Amino acid sequence: MDIIVTNLNYKLDKGNTVSIGVSFQGSDSDFDNLNATLNLTSADLSGGKTFDDLSKKDIASIGRNKLAKLTAITTDSTSTTA
């Protein structure tokens, strides 16, 4: 599935970026679709970096990694939603 970043939403406090909302959209030839929006916080950054140190590509990469972790299926999950 080809998943693209469709939106970056910066939250600022006194001129400093404190979080970034990242929206994704994807689809494939089997008509499977994905829409997701997640919030990146300083806890998602490594190496003492701030959001203002990052390029759009860096932010998209961090967002993709977080999306993958959030959507990973675990075999011990007993929760179901209908």
PDB file of N, CA, C and O in Angstrom:
ATOM      1  N   MET A   1       0.838  -1.172   0.000  1.00  0.00           N
ATOM      2  CA  MET A   1       0.000   0.000   0.000  1.00  0.00           C
ATOM      3  C   MET A   1       0.888   1.241   0.000  1.00  0.00           C
ATOM      4  O   MET A   1       1.851   1.333   0.761  1.00  0.00           O
ATOM      5  N   ASP A   2       0.555   2.168  -0.845  1.00  0.00           N
ATOM      6  CA  ASP A   2       1.275   3.430  -0.899  1.00  0.00           C
ATOM      7  C   ASP A   2       0.630   4.395   0.089  1.00  0.00           C
ATOM      8  O   ASP A   2      -0.527   4.780  -0.085  1.00  0.00           O
ATOM      9  N   ILE A   3       1.368   4.789   1.124  1.00  0.00           N
ATOM     10  CA  ILE A   3       0.864   5.678   2.164  1.00  0.00           C
ATOM     11  C   ILE A   3       1.605   7.002   2.063  1.00  0.00           C
ATOM     12  O   ILE A   3       2.834   7.050   2.108  1.00  0.00           O
ATOM     13  N   ILE A   4       0.833   8.077   1.924  1.00  0.00           N
ATOM     14  CA  ILE A   4       1.435   9.394   1.775  1.00  0.00           C
ATOM     15  C   ILE A   4       1.046  10.301   2.950  1.00  0.00           C
ATOM     16  O   ILE A   4       0.000  10.117   3.573  1.00  0.00           O
ATOM     17  N   VAL A   5       1.899  11.269   3.234  1.00  0.00           N
ATOM     18  CA  VAL A   5       1.592  12.287   4.234  1.00  0.00           C
ATOM     19  C   VAL A   5       0.744  13.342   3.536  1.00  0.00           C
ATOM     20  O   VAL A   5       1.130  13.869   2.492  1.00  0.00           O
ATOM     21  N   THR A   6      -0.425  13.649   4.123  1.00  0.00           N
ATOM     22  CA  THR A   6      -1.328  14.619   3.507  1.00  0.00           C
ATOM     23  C   THR A   6      -1.393  15.942   4.262  1.00  0.00           C
ATOM     24  O   THR A   6      -1.877  16.937   3.722  1.00  0.00           O
ATOM     25  N   ASN A   7      -0.907  15.967   5.516  1.00  0.00           N
ATOM     26  CA  ASN A   7      -0.999  17.196   6.280  1.00  0.00           C
ATOM     27  C   ASN A   7      -0.007  17.180   7.435  1.00  0.00           C
ATOM     28  O   ASN A   7       0.187  16.154   8.088  1.00  0.00           O
ATOM     29  N   LEU A   8       0.612  18.321   7.677  1.00  0.00           N
ATOM     30  CA  LEU A   8       1.426  18.551   8.867  1.00  0.00           C
ATOM     31  C   LEU A   8       0.821  19.759   9.569  1.00  0.00           C
ATOM     32  O   LEU A   8       0.634  20.810   8.956  1.00  0.00           O
ATOM     33  N   ASN A   9       0.512  19.607  10.869  1.00  0.00           N
ATOM     34  CA  ASN A   9      -0.118  20.674  11.630  1.00  0.00           C
ATOM     35  C   ASN A   9       0.759  20.983  12.840  1.00  0.00           C
ATOM     36  O   ASN A   9       0.839  20.187  13.776  1.00  0.00           O
ATOM     37  N   TYR A  10       1.405  22.126  12.819  1.00  0.00           N
ATOM     38  CA  TYR A  10       2.339  22.507  13.878  1.00  0.00           C
ATOM     39  C   TYR A  10       1.611  23.207  15.025  1.00  0.00           C
ATOM     40  O   TYR A  10       0.820  24.121  14.791  1.00  0.00           O
ATOM     41  N   LYS A  11       1.872  22.784  16.259  1.00  0.00           N
ATOM     42  CA  LYS A  11       1.366  23.485  17.436  1.00  0.00           C
ATOM     43  C   LYS A  11       2.536  24.244  18.044  1.00  0.00           C
ATOM     44  O   LYS A  11       3.571  23.664  18.371  1.00  0.00           O
ATOM     45  N   LEU A  12       2.353  25.559  18.190  1.00  0.00           N
ATOM     46  CA  LEU A  12       3.422  26.434  18.663  1.00  0.00           C
ATOM     47  C   LEU A  12       3.103  26.995  20.040  1.00  0.00           C
ATOM     48  O   LEU A  12       1.943  27.233  20.378  1.00  0.00           O
ATOM     49  N   ASP A  13       4.150  27.202  20.827  1.00  0.00           N
ATOM     50  CA  ASP A  13       4.052  27.879  22.105  1.00  0.00           C
ATOM     51  C   ASP A  13       5.198  28.885  22.174  1.00  0.00           C
ATOM     52  O   ASP A  13       6.366  28.507  22.261  1.00  0.00           O
ATOM     53  N   LYS A  14       4.853  30.147  22.136  1.00  0.00           N
ATOM     54  CA  LYS A  14       5.845  31.229  22.163  1.00  0.00           C
ATOM     55  C   LYS A  14       6.885  31.075  21.052  1.00  0.00           C
ATOM     56  O   LYS A  14       8.073  31.326  21.255  1.00  0.00           O
ATOM     57  N   GLY A  15       6.416  30.659  19.881  1.00  0.00           N
ATOM     58  CA  GLY A  15       7.296  30.544  18.722  1.00  0.00           C
ATOM     59  C   GLY A  15       8.028  29.224  18.588  1.00  0.00           C
ATOM     60  O   GLY A  15       8.696  28.989  17.581  1.00  0.00           O
ATOM     61  N   ASN A  16       7.916  28.360  19.581  1.00  0.00           N
ATOM     62  CA  ASN A  16       8.576  27.055  19.528  1.00  0.00           C
ATOM     63  C   ASN A  16       7.553  25.964  19.213  1.00  0.00           C
ATOM     64  O   ASN A  16       6.443  25.972  19.746  1.00  0.00           O
ATOM     65  N   THR A  17       7.930  25.033  18.350  1.00  0.00           N
ATOM     66  CA  THR A  17       7.050  23.924  18.005  1.00  0.00           C
ATOM     67  C   THR A  17       7.027  22.932  19.156  1.00  0.00           C
ATOM     68  O   THR A  17       8.072  22.418  19.555  1.00  0.00           O
ATOM     69  N   VAL A  18       5.834  22.658  19.697  1.00  0.00           N
ATOM     70  CA  VAL A  18       5.707  21.737  20.832  1.00  0.00           C
ATOM     71  C   VAL A  18       5.127  20.390  20.418  1.00  0.00           C
ATOM     72  O   VAL A  18       5.302  19.400  21.128  1.00  0.00           O
ATOM     73  N   SER A  19       4.442  20.338  19.284  1.00  0.00           N
ATOM     74  CA  SER A  19       3.962  19.063  18.749  1.00  0.00           C
ATOM     75  C   SER A  19       3.593  19.267  17.286  1.00  0.00           C
ATOM     76  O   SER A  19       3.405  20.391  16.819  1.00  0.00           O
ATOM     77  N   ILE A  20       3.497  18.147  16.578  1.00  0.00           N
ATOM     78  CA  ILE A  20       3.116  18.192  15.167  1.00  0.00           C
ATOM     79  C   ILE A  20       2.103  17.090  14.910  1.00  0.00           C
ATOM     80  O   ILE A  20       2.352  15.921  15.205  1.00  0.00           O
ATOM     81  N   GLY A  21       0.956  17.472  14.356  1.00  0.00           N
ATOM     82  CA  GLY A  21      -0.018  16.490  13.897  1.00  0.00           C
ATOM     83  C   GLY A  21       0.356  16.064  12.483  1.00  0.00           C
ATOM     84  O   GLY A  21       0.625  16.902  11.622  1.00  0.00           O
ATOM     85  N   VAL A  22       0.372  14.755  12.253  1.00  0.00           N
ATOM     86  CA  VAL A  22       0.729  14.223  10.934  1.00  0.00           C
ATOM     87  C   VAL A  22      -0.430  13.371  10.442  1.00  0.00           C
ATOM     88  O   VAL A  22      -0.868  12.451  11.133  1.00  0.00           O
ATOM     89  N   SER A  23      -0.929  13.678   9.245  1.00  0.00           N
ATOM     90  CA  SER A  23      -2.022  12.909   8.647  1.00  0.00           C
ATOM     91  C   SER A  23      -1.504  12.087   7.485  1.00  0.00           C
ATOM     92  O   SER A  23      -0.683  12.546   6.691  1.00  0.00           O
ATOM     93  N   PHE A  24      -2.006  10.853   7.400  1.00  0.00           N
ATOM     94  CA  PHE A  24      -1.608   9.915   6.350  1.00  0.00           C
ATOM     95  C   PHE A  24      -2.844   9.430   5.598  1.00  0.00           C
ATOM     96  O   PHE A  24      -3.942   9.365   6.152  1.00  0.00           O
ATOM     97  N   GLN A  25      -2.642   9.093   4.327  1.00  0.00           N
ATOM     98  CA  GLN A  25      -3.691   8.490   3.528  1.00  0.00           C
ATOM     99  C   GLN A  25      -3.054   7.438   2.634  1.00  0.00           C
ATOM    100  O   GLN A  25      -1.968   7.644   2.093  1.00  0.00           O
ATOM    101  N   GLY A  26      -3.734   6.313   2.484  1.00  0.00           N
ATOM    102  CA  GLY A  26      -3.209   5.264   1.621  1.00  0.00           C
ATOM    103  C   GLY A  26      -4.322   4.429   1.031  1.00  0.00           C
ATOM    104  O   GLY A  26      -5.422   4.361   1.579  1.00  0.00           O
ATOM    105  N   SER A  27      -4.032   3.793  -0.090  1.00  0.00           N
ATOM    106  CA  SER A  27      -4.973   2.865  -0.715  1.00  0.00           C
ATOM    107  C   SER A  27      -4.181   1.924  -1.614  1.00  0.00           C
ATOM    108  O   SER A  27      -3.032   2.185  -1.970  1.00  0.00           O
ATOM    109  N   ASP A  28      -4.835   0.823  -1.966  1.00  0.00           N
ATOM    110  CA  ASP A  28      -4.193  -0.118  -2.880  1.00  0.00           C
ATOM    111  C   ASP A  28      -5.199  -0.602  -3.911  1.00  0.00           C
ATOM    112  O   ASP A  28      -6.361  -0.195  -3.892  1.00  0.00           O
ATOM    113  N   SER A  29      -4.756  -1.464  -4.806  1.00  0.00           N
ATOM    114  CA  SER A  29      -5.597  -1.929  -5.905  1.00  0.00           C
ATOM    115  C   SER A  29      -6.737  -2.836  -5.451  1.00  0.00           C
ATOM    116  O   SER A  29      -7.658  -3.089  -6.226  1.00  0.00           O
ATOM    117  N   ASP A  30      -6.697  -3.332  -4.214  1.00  0.00           N
ATOM    118  CA  ASP A  30      -7.775  -4.161  -3.669  1.00  0.00           C
ATOM    119  C   ASP A  30      -8.825  -3.317  -2.953  1.00  0.00           C
ATOM    120  O   ASP A  30      -9.707  -3.857  -2.284  1.00  0.00           O
ATOM    121  N   PHE A  31      -8.735  -2.017  -3.089  1.00  0.00           N
ATOM    122  CA  PHE A  31      -9.648  -1.063  -2.469  1.00  0.00           C
ATOM    123  C   PHE A  31      -9.543  -1.028  -0.945  1.00  0.00           C
ATOM    124  O   PHE A  31     -10.485  -0.627  -0.263  1.00  0.00           O
ATOM    125  N   ASP A  32      -8.398  -1.449  -0.417  1.00  0.00           N
ATOM    126  CA  ASP A  32      -8.125  -1.268   1.006  1.00  0.00           C
ATOM    127  C   ASP A  32      -7.686   0.183   1.187  1.00  0.00           C
ATOM    128  O   ASP A  32      -6.907   0.710   0.393  1.00  0.00           O
ATOM    129  N   ASN A  33      -8.195   0.819   2.238  1.00  0.00           N
ATOM    130  CA  ASN A  33      -7.889   2.239   2.480  1.00  0.00           C
ATOM    131  C   ASN A  33      -7.406   2.442   3.894  1.00  0.00           C
ATOM    132  O   ASN A  33      -7.785   1.716   4.812  1.00  0.00           O
ATOM    133  N   LEU A  34      -6.561   3.447   4.054  1.00  0.00           N
ATOM    134  CA  LEU A  34      -6.056   3.830   5.368  1.00  0.00           C
ATOM    135  C   LEU A  34      -6.089   5.344   5.478  1.00  0.00           C
ATOM    136  O   LEU A  34      -5.620   6.053   4.588  1.00  0.00           O
ATOM    137  N   ASN A  35      -6.651   5.835   6.586  1.00  0.00           N
ATOM    138  CA  ASN A  35      -6.590   7.252   6.935  1.00  0.00           C
ATOM    139  C   ASN A  35      -6.201   7.305   8.393  1.00  0.00           C
ATOM    140  O   ASN A  35      -6.831   6.652   9.225  1.00  0.00           O
ATOM    141  N   ALA A  36      -5.175   8.068   8.718  1.00  0.00           N
ATOM    142  CA  ALA A  36      -4.712   8.152  10.104  1.00  0.00           C
ATOM    143  C   ALA A  36      -4.151   9.534  10.369  1.00  0.00           C
ATOM    144  O   ALA A  36      -3.503  10.140   9.515  1.00  0.00           O
ATOM    145  N   THR A  37      -4.415  10.017  11.568  1.00  0.00           N
ATOM    146  CA  THR A  37      -3.811  11.252  12.041  1.00  0.00           C
ATOM    147  C   THR A  37      -3.238  10.969  13.415  1.00  0.00           C
ATOM    148  O   THR A  37      -3.931  10.440  14.283  1.00  0.00           O
ATOM    149  N   LEU A  38      -1.990  11.314  13.616  1.00  0.00           N
ATOM    150  CA  LEU A  38      -1.372  11.095  14.917  1.00  0.00           C
ATOM    151  C   LEU A  38      -0.598  12.322  15.332  1.00  0.00           C
ATOM    152  O   LEU A  38      -0.269  13.179  14.512  1.00  0.00           O
ATOM    153  N   ASN A  39      -0.313  12.393  16.611  1.00  0.00           N
ATOM    154  CA  ASN A  39       0.346  13.549  17.189  1.00  0.00           C
ATOM    155  C   ASN A  39       1.770  13.180  17.589  1.00  0.00           C
ATOM    156  O   ASN A  39       1.977  12.255  18.375  1.00  0.00           O
ATOM    157  N   LEU A  40       2.739  13.892  17.056  1.00  0.00           N
ATOM    158  CA  LEU A  40       4.127  13.696  17.452  1.00  0.00           C
ATOM    159  C   LEU A  40       4.450  14.666  18.577  1.00  0.00           C
ATOM    160  O   LEU A  40       4.160  15.859  18.483  1.00  0.00           O
ATOM    161  N   THR A  41       5.049  14.152  19.634  1.00  0.00           N
ATOM    162  CA  THR A  41       5.472  14.990  20.755  1.00  0.00           C
ATOM    163  C   THR A  41       6.980  14.838  20.934  1.00  0.00           C
ATOM    164  O   THR A  41       7.622  14.046  20.244  1.00  0.00           O
ATOM    165  N   SER A  42       7.530  15.602  21.863  1.00  0.00           N
ATOM    166  CA  SER A  42       8.975  15.532  22.092  1.00  0.00           C
ATOM    167  C   SER A  42       9.408  14.128  22.509  1.00  0.00           C
ATOM    168  O   SER A  42      10.568  13.766  22.308  1.00  0.00           O
ATOM    169  N   ALA A  43       8.518  13.335  23.077  1.00  0.00           N
ATOM    170  CA  ALA A  43       8.842  11.957  23.458  1.00  0.00           C
ATOM    171  C   ALA A  43       9.149  11.086  22.231  1.00  0.00           C
ATOM    172  O   ALA A  43       9.800  10.048  22.349  1.00  0.00           O
ATOM    173  N   ASP A  44       8.680  11.510  21.068  1.00  0.00           N
ATOM    174  CA  ASP A  44       8.921  10.753  19.831  1.00  0.00           C
ATOM    175  C   ASP A  44      10.262  11.093  19.176  1.00  0.00           C
ATOM    176  O   ASP A  44      10.659  10.457  18.200  1.00  0.00           O
ATOM    177  N   LEU A  45      10.947  12.088  19.712  1.00  0.00           N
ATOM    178  CA  LEU A  45      12.230  12.525  19.142  1.00  0.00           C
ATOM    179  C   LEU A  45      13.393  11.866  19.874  1.00  0.00           C
ATOM    180  O   LEU A  45      13.279  11.487  21.040  1.00  0.00           O
ATOM    181  N   SER A  46      14.498  11.740  19.176  1.00  0.00           N
ATOM    182  CA  SER A  46      15.691  11.162  19.796  1.00  0.00           C
ATOM    183  C   SER A  46      16.873  12.103  19.615  1.00  0.00           C
ATOM    184  O   SER A  46      16.827  13.031  18.808  1.00  0.00           O
ATOM    185  N   GLY A  47      17.913  11.854  20.364  1.00  0.00           N
ATOM    186  CA  GLY A  47      19.164  12.591  20.197  1.00  0.00           C
ATOM    187  C   GLY A  47      19.109  14.047  20.605  1.00  0.00           C
ATOM    188  O   GLY A  47      19.915  14.847  20.128  1.00  0.00           O
ATOM    189  N   GLY A  48      18.179  14.414  21.478  1.00  0.00           N
ATOM    190  CA  GLY A  48      18.109  15.784  21.946  1.00  0.00           C
ATOM    191  C   GLY A  48      17.632  16.786  20.900  1.00  0.00           C
ATOM    192  O   GLY A  48      17.791  17.994  21.080  1.00  0.00           O
ATOM    193  N   LYS A  49      17.048  16.293  19.810  1.00  0.00           N
ATOM    194  CA  LYS A  49      16.569  17.178  18.751  1.00  0.00           C
ATOM    195  C   LYS A  49      15.247  17.824  19.154  1.00  0.00           C
ATOM    196  O   LYS A  49      14.506  17.305  19.990  1.00  0.00           O
ATOM    197  N   THR A  50      14.979  18.951  18.545  1.00  0.00           N
ATOM    198  CA  THR A  50      13.679  19.601  18.675  1.00  0.00           C
ATOM    199  C   THR A  50      12.986  19.544  17.323  1.00  0.00           C
ATOM    200  O   THR A  50      13.620  19.257  16.307  1.00  0.00           O
ATOM    201  N   PHE A  51      11.692  19.816  17.309  1.00  0.00           N
ATOM    202  CA  PHE A  51      10.965  19.804  16.043  1.00  0.00           C
ATOM    203  C   PHE A  51      11.524  20.826  15.064  1.00  0.00           C
ATOM    204  O   PHE A  51      11.496  20.615  13.851  1.00  0.00           O
ATOM    205  N   ASP A  52      12.023  21.918  15.586  1.00  0.00           N
ATOM    206  CA  ASP A  52      12.547  22.970  14.715  1.00  0.00           C
ATOM    207  C   ASP A  52      13.867  22.577  14.046  1.00  0.00           C
ATOM    208  O   ASP A  52      14.326  23.267  13.135  1.00  0.00           O
ATOM    209  N   ASP A  53      14.482  21.471  14.491  1.00  0.00           N
ATOM    210  CA  ASP A  53      15.702  20.953  13.869  1.00  0.00           C
ATOM    211  C   ASP A  53      15.402  20.035  12.682  1.00  0.00           C
ATOM    212  O   ASP A  53      16.315  19.677  11.938  1.00  0.00           O
ATOM    213  N   LEU A  54      14.133  19.648  12.491  1.00  0.00           N
ATOM    214  CA  LEU A  54      13.780  18.594  11.552  1.00  0.00           C
ATOM    215  C   LEU A  54      13.219  19.119  10.238  1.00  0.00           C
ATOM    216  O   LEU A  54      12.542  20.147  10.194  1.00  0.00           O
ATOM    217  N   SER A  55      13.517  18.386   9.166  1.00  0.00           N
ATOM    218  CA  SER A  55      12.931  18.689   7.858  1.00  0.00           C
ATOM    219  C   SER A  55      11.575  17.994   7.749  1.00  0.00           C
ATOM    220  O   SER A  55      11.221  17.179   8.601  1.00  0.00           O
ATOM    221  N   LYS A  56      10.820  18.316   6.703  1.00  0.00           N
ATOM    222  CA  LYS A  56       9.552  17.625   6.469  1.00  0.00           C
ATOM    223  C   LYS A  56       9.778  16.125   6.287  1.00  0.00           C
ATOM    224  O   LYS A  56       8.977  15.313   6.750  1.00  0.00           O
ATOM    225  N   LYS A  57      10.865  15.762   5.618  1.00  0.00           N
ATOM    226  CA  LYS A  57      11.166  14.338   5.415  1.00  0.00           C
ATOM    227  C   LYS A  57      11.435  13.650   6.753  1.00  0.00           C
ATOM    228  O   LYS A  57      10.992  12.522   6.969  1.00  0.00           O
ATOM    229  N   ASP A  58      12.160  14.326   7.654  1.00  0.00           N
ATOM    230  CA  ASP A  58      12.427  13.765   8.982  1.00  0.00           C
ATOM    231  C   ASP A  58      11.121  13.553   9.752  1.00  0.00           C
ATOM    232  O   ASP A  58      10.915  12.508  10.370  1.00  0.00           O
ATOM    233  N   ILE A  59      10.249  14.553   9.706  1.00  0.00           N
ATOM    234  CA  ILE A  59       8.974  14.477  10.419  1.00  0.00           C
ATOM    235  C   ILE A  59       8.121  13.344   9.853  1.00  0.00           C
ATOM    236  O   ILE A  59       7.516  12.588  10.614  1.00  0.00           O
ATOM    237  N   ALA A  60       8.066  13.220   8.538  1.00  0.00           N
ATOM    238  CA  ALA A  60       7.307  12.142   7.907  1.00  0.00           C
ATOM    239  C   ALA A  60       7.857  10.781   8.317  1.00  0.00           C
ATOM    240  O   ALA A  60       7.085   9.857   8.574  1.00  0.00           O
ATOM    241  N   SER A  61       9.166  10.646   8.383  1.00  0.00           N
ATOM    242  CA  SER A  61       9.788   9.382   8.774  1.00  0.00           C
ATOM    243  C   SER A  61       9.452   9.027  10.221  1.00  0.00           C
ATOM    244  O   SER A  61       9.116   7.880  10.516  1.00  0.00           O
ATOM    245  N   ILE A  62       9.538   9.993  11.116  1.00  0.00           N
ATOM    246  CA  ILE A  62       9.185   9.749  12.522  1.00  0.00           C
ATOM    247  C   ILE A  62       7.711   9.374  12.617  1.00  0.00           C
ATOM    248  O   ILE A  62       7.343   8.474  13.372  1.00  0.00           O
ATOM    249  N   GLY A  63       6.868  10.065  11.851  1.00  0.00           N
ATOM    250  CA  GLY A  63       5.444   9.746  11.837  1.00  0.00           C
ATOM    251  C   GLY A  63       5.158   8.353  11.312  1.00  0.00           C
ATOM    252  O   GLY A  63       4.323   7.639  11.867  1.00  0.00           O
ATOM    253  N   ARG A  64       5.842   7.961  10.250  1.00  0.00           N
ATOM    254  CA  ARG A  64       5.649   6.610   9.696  1.00  0.00           C
ATOM    255  C   ARG A  64       6.063   5.531  10.704  1.00  0.00           C
ATOM    256  O   ARG A  64       5.392   4.507  10.836  1.00  0.00           O
ATOM    257  N   ASN A  65       7.163   5.766  11.406  1.00  0.00           N
ATOM    258  CA  ASN A  65       7.605   4.802  12.415  1.00  0.00           C
ATOM    259  C   ASN A  65       6.584   4.685  13.541  1.00  0.00           C
ATOM    260  O   ASN A  65       6.295   3.584  14.008  1.00  0.00           O
ATOM    261  N   LYS A  66       6.034   5.823  13.980  1.00  0.00           N
ATOM    262  CA  LYS A  66       5.032   5.792  15.036  1.00  0.00           C
ATOM    263  C   LYS A  66       3.757   5.106  14.547  1.00  0.00           C
ATOM    264  O   LYS A  66       3.149   4.331  15.285  1.00  0.00           O
ATOM    265  N   LEU A  67       3.348   5.386  13.309  1.00  0.00           N
ATOM    266  CA  LEU A  67       2.169   4.748  12.730  1.00  0.00           C
ATOM    267  C   LEU A  67       2.346   3.233  12.682  1.00  0.00           C
ATOM    268  O   LEU A  67       1.425   2.487  13.015  1.00  0.00           O
ATOM    269  N   ALA A  68       3.517   2.783  12.271  1.00  0.00           N
ATOM    270  CA  ALA A  68       3.790   1.342  12.200  1.00  0.00           C
ATOM    271  C   ALA A  68       3.687   0.702  13.584  1.00  0.00           C
ATOM    272  O   ALA A  68       3.120  -0.382  13.724  1.00  0.00           O
ATOM    273  N   LYS A  69       4.227   1.360  14.597  1.00  0.00           N
ATOM    274  CA  LYS A  69       4.155   0.823  15.960  1.00  0.00           C
ATOM    275  C   LYS A  69       2.719   0.796  16.470  1.00  0.00           C
ATOM    276  O   LYS A  69       2.303  -0.171  17.108  1.00  0.00           O
ATOM    277  N   LEU A  70       1.966   1.852  16.192  1.00  0.00           N
ATOM    278  CA  LEU A  70       0.591   1.928  16.675  1.00  0.00           C
ATOM    279  C   LEU A  70      -0.339   0.923  16.013  1.00  0.00           C
ATOM    280  O   LEU A  70      -1.308   0.476  16.626  1.00  0.00           O
ATOM    281  N   THR A  71      -0.054   0.568  14.776  1.00  0.00           N
ATOM    282  CA  THR A  71      -0.942  -0.322  14.038  1.00  0.00           C
ATOM    283  C   THR A  71      -0.451  -1.762  13.986  1.00  0.00           C
ATOM    284  O   THR A  71      -1.096  -2.610  13.371  1.00  0.00           O
ATOM    285  N   ALA A  72       0.675  -2.049  14.619  1.00  0.00           N
ATOM    286  CA  ALA A  72       1.190  -3.423  14.631  1.00  0.00           C
ATOM    287  C   ALA A  72       0.225  -4.322  15.389  1.00  0.00           C
ATOM    288  O   ALA A  72      -0.221  -3.988  16.486  1.00  0.00           O
ATOM    289  N   ILE A  73      -0.086  -5.440  14.804  1.00  0.00           N
ATOM    290  CA  ILE A  73      -0.997  -6.394  15.427  1.00  0.00           C
ATOM    291  C   ILE A  73      -0.197  -7.311  16.330  1.00  0.00           C
ATOM    292  O   ILE A  73       0.825  -7.868  15.930  1.00  0.00           O
ATOM    293  N   THR A  74      -0.680  -7.458  17.563  1.00  0.00           N
ATOM    294  CA  THR A  74      -0.030  -8.375  18.499  1.00  0.00           C
ATOM    295  C   THR A  74      -0.929  -9.582  18.677  1.00  0.00           C
ATOM    296  O   THR A  74      -2.154  -9.466  18.655  1.00  0.00           O
ATOM    297  N   THR A  75      -0.317 -10.733  18.851  1.00  0.00           N
ATOM    298  CA  THR A  75      -1.092 -11.964  18.969  1.00  0.00           C
ATOM    299  C   THR A  75      -1.764 -12.110  20.315  1.00  0.00           C
ATOM    300  O   THR A  75      -2.672 -12.929  20.456  1.00  0.00           O
ATOM    301  N   ASP A  76      -1.351 -11.344  21.309  1.00  0.00           N
ATOM    302  CA  ASP A  76      -1.953 -11.465  22.638  1.00  0.00           C
ATOM    303  C   ASP A  76      -3.140 -10.534  22.834  1.00  0.00           C
ATOM    304  O   ASP A  76      -3.670 -10.443  23.941  1.00  0.00           O
ATOM    305  N   SER A  77      -3.565  -9.849  21.796  1.00  0.00           N
ATOM    306  CA  SER A  77      -4.677  -8.924  21.898  1.00  0.00           C
ATOM    307  C   SER A  77      -6.000  -9.676  21.970  1.00  0.00           C
ATOM    308  O   SER A  77      -6.282 -10.529  21.128  1.00  0.00           O
ATOM    309  N   THR A  78      -6.804  -9.361  22.970  1.00  0.00           N
ATOM    310  CA  THR A  78      -8.117  -9.993  23.113  1.00  0.00           C
ATOM    311  C   THR A  78      -9.228  -8.996  22.876  1.00  0.00           C
ATOM    312  O   THR A  78     -10.404  -9.352  22.951  1.00  0.00           O
ATOM    313  N   SER A  79      -8.883  -7.765  22.593  1.00  0.00           N
ATOM    314  CA  SER A  79      -9.863  -6.716  22.368  1.00  0.00           C
ATOM    315  C   SER A  79     -10.399  -6.775  20.943  1.00  0.00           C
ATOM    316  O   SER A  79      -9.632  -6.921  19.991  1.00  0.00           O
ATOM    317  N   THR A  80     -11.707  -6.662  20.799  1.00  0.00           N
ATOM    318  CA  THR A  80     -12.315  -6.591  19.477  1.00  0.00           C
ATOM    319  C   THR A  80     -13.306  -5.441  19.465  1.00  0.00           C
ATOM    320  O   THR A  80     -13.933  -5.124  20.476  1.00  0.00           O
ATOM    321  N   THR A  81     -13.432  -4.831  18.310  1.00  0.00           N
ATOM    322  CA  THR A  81     -14.362  -3.736  18.139  1.00  0.00           C
ATOM    323  C   THR A  81     -15.177  -4.005  16.885  1.00  0.00           C
ATOM    324  O   THR A  81     -14.631  -4.355  15.839  1.00  0.00           O
ATOM    325  N   ALA A  82     -16.465  -3.843  16.997  1.00  0.00           N
ATOM    326  CA  ALA A  82     -17.336  -4.066  15.826  1.00  0.00           C
ATOM    327  C   ALA A  82     -18.057  -2.796  15.478  1.00  0.00           C
ATOM    328  O   ALA A  82     -18.837  -2.770  14.526  1.00  0.00           O
TER     329      ALA A  82
END
